Structure formats: C-alpha cells, structure tokens
Amino acid sequence: MTGSKQFTTFGEHLRVLREEARLTLREVSGSLQIDPSLLARIERNERQPTKKLIKDISAYFKVNEKKLLTEVLSDQIAYKILDEEADLNILKIAEQKVSYLKTLRHE
C-alpha cells in the first residue's frame, strides 16, 4: 500500500523502538524503573502507560513525547469504540463536543 500511513498501536511502536535499539525488555524496564512484565503487557497492548511513563519513554528513546501521547490517546479512543461496538459517527460528535467544551473553558 504505497502512500498510505502505516497505523500502529503505542505498544507496537514501543516494541519497534526497543528492538531497533537492540535492547531487551529487562534492559528497558530497568532503565524506566518498571517491572519487565508491565513493559511486556504495554507492548502487547494489554496495559496503558501512565503519563509519567510516556514522558520517561520519550526521554529514554529520544522521541517526541506529544507523538507518543497522541498514540496512547488514539488507542484508548479506538479500543473504546470497538468495545462498545459504536458507530464511527461518534467521532464527529466527540469532535463537536471538544470544540464546545473548549469554549466553556475560555468563558
């Protein structure tokens, strides 16, 4: 599929970063001060990272923190829609609500 964006989950992206750096789960988890089994679950998309862990991962691999946070949040939204078997139209409504809520914050 030439020209199309390859979508990955945060966990898949994290695994690629680790493997490209030729690091083991134990090495990365030790540096991040988390349990290796937690890191493995995050890579398998069974657990979501905390904001602090996203920041630590960003610093460790020298990647953009905002991009990682975007991946995590978009994963959460995608899984929620899948779990609820919701119509994708919900995204349009959510976008409108975000705009509305932003106006409330500036009042």
N, C-alpha and C positions, 0 to 999 in steps of 0.2 A: 504494500500500500504506500506508494510514493506520495510524499507531500502531506500525509496525514499525521497528526500528532500521536505519538505512542503514549497512551494513558497508562499510568502505573499507580499503585497504591503507595502510601507512605512507607509501609513495611517493605514492599518490593524495592523501592528506591533506596531505603536504608541498607538492605541486603546487598544491592549493587555497589553502593558506596564502600561497604565493608569488604566485599570480595575484590573490588578493583584495587583497594589498598592492601590486599593480601593479608587481611587480619582475621583472627578467629573471633568467635562470639566471646570467648573468655577474655581476650585481649581488649576488645572494645568495651565490654561490660565493666572490666576492671578500671579502665580509664574513666568511664562515666559513673563509676561507683554505684552500679546496679547489679542485680543478680543476673547471671547469664541466661537463666530460664526466662526471665522477664524480657530480655532483649530478643530471645528466640520467639516468644509469643508476639512481640511487636512486629517482628519481621514476617510472621505468618498471619498478620492482621487479626490476631485473636485478642490483642490488647491495644489500647490507645496510649500514646505517650502524654505525659504532663507537659505544660508549657515550659517548665524549667528543663525538662529532659530535651525538648525540642531545641531550646536555646543551647544546651550543652552539646547536643549532637551537631548543631550548626557550627559551633566553635571548634569542635573536635575535627570535623571533616572539612572545615573552612568552606561551607556552603551557605547560601543565602537563607537566613532564618525565616524571612517572610514567605519565601517559596515553600519551605518545609511546613510552616503553619498553614498555608493555603492547601497543601496536600492533605494534611490531617483533617482540616475542617471540611474539605470537599468529600473526603472519605466518609466522615460522620454523616453528612447530608445524604450521600448516595446509599449508605447502608440503611439509614432510617427510612428512606423512600422504598428500598427493596423490602425491608422487614414489614412495612405497613402495606405493601403492595399498592402504593399510592400512584396516582396519575401524575405524569411529569408536569402537568399544568400547575401543580402545587408550587413549582419553582417560580413561575411567573407571579403567582400570588405572593409568595415569600419575598420576591424582589420588590414588589409594590409596598409590602409591609415594612421592609427595611427602609425604603425611602420615607415612608410616613413616620416611622419611629425616629429617624434622623431629624426630621422637622420638629418633633416633640422635644428632643434633647437641646435644640437651639432656641427654644422659647424662653 
